[in-house]
Amino acid sequence: NIFPEDPEKLTFFALSAPEKLDRIAAYLSERLTRELNRHRYGYVCIAMEAMEQLLLACHCQSINLLVESFLSTLRLLLEFVKFANIEEDTPSYHRSYDFFVSRFSEMCHTEHEDTDIQNKIRVAGIRGLQGVVRKTVDDELQVNIWEPRHMEQIVPALLVNLQQHTHTNSESPAEQTEVCFRELLGRAAYGHITNAVRPVLMHLDSHSLWEGRSFAVQCFQIIMYSIQPQHSHLVIQQLLGHLDANSRTPASVRAGIVEVLSEAAAIEATGSVGPTVLEVFNTLLRQLRQSVDYQLTGYYDDDGKQETTSSEEKTLQDAVIKTIGSFANTLPVYQRSEVMLFIMGRIPVPGMYPALGSPNAGYSSRMIQVMLLKSLLQVSECYDSSNLLTALPSSFLEPLLSFTLMEDPEIRLLVLSILTSLIDRRHNAPRLSAAAASVTFDVSVLQRKEDRCSRQDNLFIRKHAQRLYRHIYLTCKEESSGRSHYQALCALLAVVCVELTNEEVTVDLIRLVLALQELALSNQECLSVFNRCGVHAVCAAFLLLLSQLGPPPPLHQHVTQVNIRTVLVHTLLDEDFLFAQSKICEALTGSSYSAHAERFNTPYTPQITDEDRLSKRKSIGDVISLQIDMDPEYCDTEQITFETLKNAIVNPCLVVKVVEKFQTAPFEEIAAHCGARTSLLQSKLDHIFDLIIRPPPSPSGHSPPRSTPLYEMKFPDLCVY
């Protein structure tokens, strides 16, 4: 009985006879309990010091004999932090920490009239929870602290103190909570992320903390910075699932969740999307569609009881579009291309979208088009590809260009911006937009390519350039275009000139500009004075820029003279104030462009196809009726043109009658009519294909021997399966 006179002898005795540790611990626990009941706190402190010295000194297998008695004393004292920092050589698997989790969590929620006492109790509870985590989280054989029943006590206790950030010193509950919360999340393994994040979502829901956004963003910033980077996509998936679960909540709540998603994606530059890339964007696009529906109906529930406003839904839509851009920023180039194709596949494309069956179907379709095109613009602005064939494949470019023929000016402007951002690989668009509004522009500020067009660029020019020029020309004919449209057209032409620099492209662009100038002068399209001035401005600004990017100096002199004349005299008096084709041909003579100068003899005239009628559609029914006509690819060969194909398939005189018939006739009559024309269509196509594949004449005058097709060859029986 050397307690409490000589604690050193007690430690020596315990080390010498470790088999008696359980009896020593039981005695100390009994003595401490007795002194505590008698309020003799000095002896209580001495007993605790003695037990702590024994714990620090006796790191052996027999220490388990001491721990049970030590835990029983802690239930009375709640002095657990020092014990938690002591490592064990051999753990014990028969301990219960449930009491400490519940008791420390209760201390974190303490309310007291004295703020200082309240803060001290809460800090003690936070440190106690931190000790529990340290003691249990590293050993899988210990009690599983990650179980939902524990996390649902620990996480809300921490968030309550994190929310009340009223002190800035290191001893405040908020500062201690953030340290403990970061340590807890930093120790979370792959399988524990869900259990750790779910209580956060529940706490934000129950206390309506999504609408404020600042605290929700702060929580998930701590989470994203604390967890291991390879686990960040699990947090994103939980947020997306929570967004779906709250799809019928007020717009402010949904906007708060989307804002948190955007911030979480921006924190983790790689790996935040995870393996299910398209599922992330599918969820966000689904939220856009639902928001459009809620905006049109004015309610966000099926019963029509919960009202919403247009401004709230627009705020949500802007947040979703911003979040789509944030997620696209985290993806590699090849996945961004897939995302753009995925978004394009969700946009109602003219001529391919069925009637929605609701009174607001047309307006709803238009709103969805605008929202998804804005999302596509967000993705395209962060898209950076060296290969235009990859950035603008046919499956993406064709439906995108079809939107340039629509009557809606906002949709046309979005499409022009998307095309400019995808073609502009050197990010010259802001500088080129400034050049469109300036008479003098220094081209040295542009980021220009040193070498000639690559093979991929040449393939893109051959495959898509004429179609792109045609849609630019047709867009200039739209009467609803405004100043921003003409600036976007000029920027698009300038970007094409800078990115696809070669003699052929330059000559084609000059031909296109001359055709636009002729369009502005003619009266056939019934353009307003404003539209004509806009087209003239596009021609002047673009030719001024193009003349400084490589063509001979005489071309720049001619363009400068015309621009100076128009500045001095504000009305077009005669042809001296126009860009002359003869002067341009003369300026290009003797240079590398002279090989293509003969093309100026043929004015640029875009061929009008069935696709153009979509720009003047009046209803969804008209759009569907136009699908009966063939839509062949543009063919620039001289033998077989689009007019040849159209005349071979459909008599132009009967087009109006056919459209009316398909709108009014019953389905059985239409099916019978189409079946009867199948054989005629096939015979016409066979005739056209025979013309295409006919071999050229031989220089010797003799026709070459005809090769036998594979399907006509006679093979031995052994070679035939």
Secondary structure, 3 states (H helix, E strand, C coil): CCCCCCHHHHHHHHHHCHHHHHHHHHHHHHHHHHHHHCCCHHHHHHHHHHHHHHHHHCCCHHHHHHHHHHHHHHHHHCCCHHHHCCCCCCCCCCCCCHHHHHHHHHHHCCCCCCHHHHHHHHHHHHHHHHHHHHHHCCCCCCCCCCCHHHHHHHHHHHHHHHHCCCCCCCCCHHHHHHHHHHHHHHCCCHHHHHHHHHHHHHHHHHCCCCCCCHHHHHHHHHHHHHCCHHHHHHHHHHHHHHHHHCCCCCHHHHHHHHHHHHHHHHHCCCCCCCCCHHHHHHHHHHHHHHHHHHHHHCECCCCCCCECCHHHHHHHHHHHHHHHHHHHHCCCHHHHHHHHHHHHHHCCCCCCCCCCCCCCHHHHHHHHHHHHHHHHHHHHHCCCCCCHHHHCCHHHHHHHHHHHHCCCHHHHHHHHHHHHHHHCCCCCHHHHHHHHCCCCCCHHHCCCCCCCCCHHHHHHHHHHHHHHHHHHHHHHCCCCCCHHHHHHHHHHHHHHHHHCCCHHHHHHHHHHHHHHHHHHHCCCCCCCHHHHHHHHHHHHHHHHHHCCCCCCHHHHHHHHHHHHHHHHCCCCCCHHHCCCHHHHHHHHCCCHHHHHHHHHHCCCCCCCCHHHHHHHCCCHHHHHHHHHCCCCCCCCCCCCCHHHHHHHHCCHHHHHHHHHHHHHCCHHHHHHHHHHHHHHHHHHHHHHHHHHCCCCCCCCCCCCCCCCCHHHCCCCHHHCC
